[in-house]
Amino acid sequence: MHDPIGTDKEGNEITLIDILGTEADDVVDKVQLKIEKSKIYRNLEILDDREKEVVVGRFGLELGGEERTQREIAKELGISRSYVSRIEKRALMKLYHEFYKAKR
């Protein structure tokens, strides 16, 4: 929970504990996950289909993809923005644990 998972806009390290419990839109603003997109992309198989869809959309991982907001994804999927936020957090936790295992 205290290992760095990315950086904020100013280049400061962000840990998972920093983002848990923050407002949903602050999560992406704070994290702008500089966990390299390639690392995320390589580990997408650990996510279920819905988590994958949200992460790919949020971080613009599709071909020529642009990062989309939680609201845009919610509208596209026909679910609430808060549900997109919960899916995103769950997926990021899974990815975090996968990255942590790889460090050992």
Summary of the structure (lengths in Angstrom):
residues: 104
radius of gyration: 12.9
end to end distance: 14.8
largest distance: 39.2
contacts: 276
relative contact order: 0.16
helix: 61%
strand: 7%
